[in-house]
Each structure stands twice: as C-alpha cells, then as structure tokens.
Amino acid sequence: MRMRFKPYAHDELMAADFHVHEPLIWGGKWHSQYARPEQPFVLELGCGKGGFISQLASAHPENNYLGIDITDKVLILAKRKIEAAYAEAGRPIDNVKIMSTDIERIKGVITPEDTVSRIYINFCNPWSKNASSNKHRLTYPRQLIQYRDFLKDGGEIYFKTDDDDLFRDSLEYFPASGYDIEWMTYDLHENEPEWNIRTEHEGMFTEMGIKIKALIARKLPGDESVTWIEPKVLKRMAREAAEAEAAAKAAQEGESNV
C-alpha cells in the first residue's frame, strides 16, 4: 500500500530537535551531535514508521542511535513514536536522531571517522520482482561493501526479513562482501532471542503464518575479505577473455598457414 503524502510532515519534522535537517553536512562529525558523543553509534537503515528504533533507543541510553529512511511521510510517524516512547520511559530524547537520506547513496553521509558499532536492517524492500532490481536491496553486496567504510572491524549487522528469496540471497551476499555470518535462523520466533524487538511488520507477517528469517553478520578486517565482483564486471572479464582466446586462435591459425 502506497503511503499518502502528509503536507504537515516537513514543518513538524523541522521543529523536532532530534530530526537532522541537513544530513549532508555531518559526515565525520556524527558523534558530536549527541549529548554523550563517546557512546557507541548505531544505525537503523530503513527505520520506516519507527516502531523498532523508538523501543530500542529509549531502552538503551548507553548507545547513540540514528534512524534513516528516504521520505518524510514515514519519518513523521517515526518522530511521533519516538516522542511517545521517551515520554513513557520518562527520559529526554538525547540519544536518538532521525533523518531522510537515500541509503543507496549513504557513502559520504556517514564516513569512516563516524565509527559505527552496529547496523540494523529490518524488513527492507526485497526487490524480488526481477534480477535487475536486486541491486537496490539494502543487503546487496554493493551496499554491504559501502557499509564497510564506516562500520568498525568486528561491528555487527542485524538483519531480519519475511522474504525467502531475499534471505537466501543475503546468505551469499554477506560472506562475499567481507562479513562472517555468526548466527542465523529461518524461524526467529521458534526460539526467540531476548534482544528481538517485534515490529509492526513482524507482527503482521507472523499473523499471516510467515516465518521471520534473521541473521547476525560480523565485519571481517581487511579488503582481502571481500570477494564480490559485480556481474557487469564479470561479463566484461568474460568478454575480454573470449576476445583474447579468439585472437590467440586466429594468430595460431595464421602461423600454421605460413
């Protein structure tokens, strides 16, 4: 279902202290935006309506959180859920921020100097209609390799999805992008870990009888841990190899005719 335009969203977000109005200017300085800059810096990519980050951040004042989504019409809902969660907890909103950014172009918005400790990706768009759309997935290797720029060595990515194809492919994406999958499950609720926070989407899919898949991947140090090669590069390499083989064969035939 397409979410309706909310004409009030922009002004309400601009009035919120924890909304980042100009995300492009803070690369390398994100820690300084929080009341306790020395704390671990944690991202939720695709925070949506804020059901997850509002619960997580209000329960863990020892971390600083940044929720990112692409449009104000969902961030306004996240803003209100955060306000409600902190009001219920009786705490000031001093360890969480939200911002609108295209996550596919996050490099430079978050930089290596920002030292991210953990990333959460919950129920992102599976982009499963055709293979050409897979490159837009938040767990596609091109994206996972971008995250390596600012995720510290040993930092973790927590990933949840209802989509079988996305999860199956992600089990290949992570190792190829320089991550070790240290835990995974095809049914998160069978032996539900204490750290899990059930989101609105999670509850909806569970009621439909769809099992929730999840994994935790840890970033490995060193560029040599990345083995992924873009399909278009593979095609070019294959074409160049075929051309070289054809040229060598032609040269060999030419010599034999002398």
N, C-alpha and C positions, 0 to 999 in steps of 0.2 A: 504494500500500500504506500503510495506516494504521500509524503507529509506536506500539509498545506503551508503556504507562505504565512509567516507571522509578522505583520507590519510593526508590531511593538518590540520585536526581539532585539533589534540593533540598539535602540536607545536604552533599553533595560540592561543589556549586557555592558554598554558603555558606562553605566552608572555603578557597576559592580567592581569593587576594588580587586577582586580575585580573577577578573577577566583580563587577559592580556590583550591590550588594544592594538599594539604594534609588534607582532611576534618576530618580524624580520630583523629587528634591531638588537635582539638579545643574545645572539649566538656567542657562546663563550662566556656569558655573564649570567646564566640562568640561576646559579646557586645564590647569587646576591639578591635575587628577587624575593627571597623568603626571610621570615623573621629569624630562622635558625639556619644559616647558609651551610653550616658544617654537616648537616644531616644528609643521609643518602637521598639521591634524586631518582625518582621512579616515574615512569611514563605509562599511561594507558593510551594506546593507539586505536582510534575509533571508539571514543568514550560514549558516543550516542547520547541517550537520554540521561546518563549519569547515575544509573542505578548501582553500578559497581563501584565507581570511584568515590561516590558520596559515602557509601558504607565503609569502604577500605580506609580512606583518608581520615575520616572522623574517628575511626577506631585506632589509628596508628599515628599519633602526633610525633613519634620519633623519626618519621620519614617526611620528605617533601614530595608532593605529587603534582604532575601536570597531565591533564586530560586533553586530548586533541581530537577534534573532528573537523569535517570540511565545511559545515554550514551552520549559520546562526540559528536556524529553525529547530535544530536538535540541541544546540548548546544552551539555548534559553531554558529548556527543560532540565538540563544538567545543572544549570545555575540554581534553579529553584529547589532541586533535590538536595544539592549541597547545602543550601541555606537551611532546609528543614532538618537534615541530618545533624548539622552542627548545633542547631537550636536544641534539638532533642538531647544531644550529648552535653550541652551546656558549655561549649568551647568556642573560642573565637576562630574565625576562618583564617588561619595563619600558616597552614602547611599544604594548601592545595590551590592550584590555578587551572583555568581552562582557556583554550584558545582555538581559533579557527585557522586551519592550515591544511594544504594538500599533502597528505602523508607520503605520497609518491615522490614529492619534491622536498623532503624533510632535511636532506643534506644541506648544511649551511645554516638552517634554522636552529638545529641542535648540532654542536660541534664537539670535537674530541676534548676540548677544555671543559665541557659541561659534565663529563664523567657520570653517565647514567649507570645506576646499580642494577636496575631490573626493568623489564618491559612486560606489560600485559596486553594481550591481543584476544579479545573476546567476541566471538560470533561475527567476524568480519564478513563482508560480501564474498561469497565463494567464487564468483566469476567462473561458473562452470558450464556456461552455455556452449562455448566452443574453445578449442585450444588457444586461439589467438587472443582471447580475453584473459587467459590465465596470468599474463604478465602484470595485471592490475591487482593481483592478490597481495595482501599485506605480508604473506609468508613466502611469496615468490623469491627465488634467490637474489634477484637484483635488489629487492627491498632488504632482505636479511643481510646482504653484504653492506648496504648503506648503514644499517643499524650498528654494524661492527665499528664504524668510525667513532661512535660516541658511547657505546656500551663497554664498560670496563672488562678486562680479561677476567673470566670466571663469572661475569654477570649473567643473569638468567632471563630467559623469555618464557613466560607462562602463556600457553595458547589453548583456547577452548573453541570448539565448533560443533554444530549439529550435522555438518555436511560430510558424508562419507568420502566423496571424491577429493575434497579439499584436504581432509585429514590424511588420506592415503598418499596424496602427492606431497604433502608437507613432511611426511616421514622421510622422503627423499631430499626435499629442499634443504632441510636443516643441516644434515651431515655434509652435503655438497657446498654449503655456504660457510663452513667452519664452526659448526656447533655440534656438541655431543648431546644426544638425547638421553638424559639420565633417568627419566621416568615418563611413562605413557600409559594410557588406558583407553579402551574402547567403550567403557561404561563408567563414567565418573561417579555416578550415584550408587554403584554396587557396593563399593567400599569408600564412601565419600570422605576425602581428607578434611581435616579441621580448618585448613586455610581457605577452602572453597566458599565463595560468596555467590549465592544463586541470584542471577539477574532476571529481569522480566522476560527476556528471550529464553533463558534457560528453563524457567517455569513453564512457558508456553510450549516449548518443544517436548518437555517431559510429559506434559498432559496429553500430547499427541502420540506418546509412545515412542518418540525418537530418542535414542541413546546419545548422551553427550560424550564426545571424544575430547581428550585433553593430553597435553604433554608439557614437560619442562625441559628446556634445552639450555645448555651452558656454553657460553662463548669460549672457544679454544684460542690460545695465543698464537700469533704469527700468521702472516699472509699465506704461508705454505699449507695451512689447514683448509684453505678454500680451493675446491677442485671444480667448481661450477664453470662451465663455458656456455655462453649464450648460444641458443640454437642458430641464430643468424651467423655467428662466428663459425660454428661447426659446419654450416652449409658452405661458407666461403672457403674454409680449410679443405673440405671435401672436393669442392670445385677446383681449387688450385692444385690439389693432389692429382685429380683426374687429368687436368691440363698438362701437368708435368709428366705424368705417365704417358700421355698421348704424344707429347713432344719427344720423349725419350724413345718411344717405339718408332716414331717416324724417322728419327735420326739413325736408329739401328737398321731400319729397313733401307735407308739411303746408303749406308755404308755397305750393306750386303749387295747392293745393286752396282757398286763401283767395280 
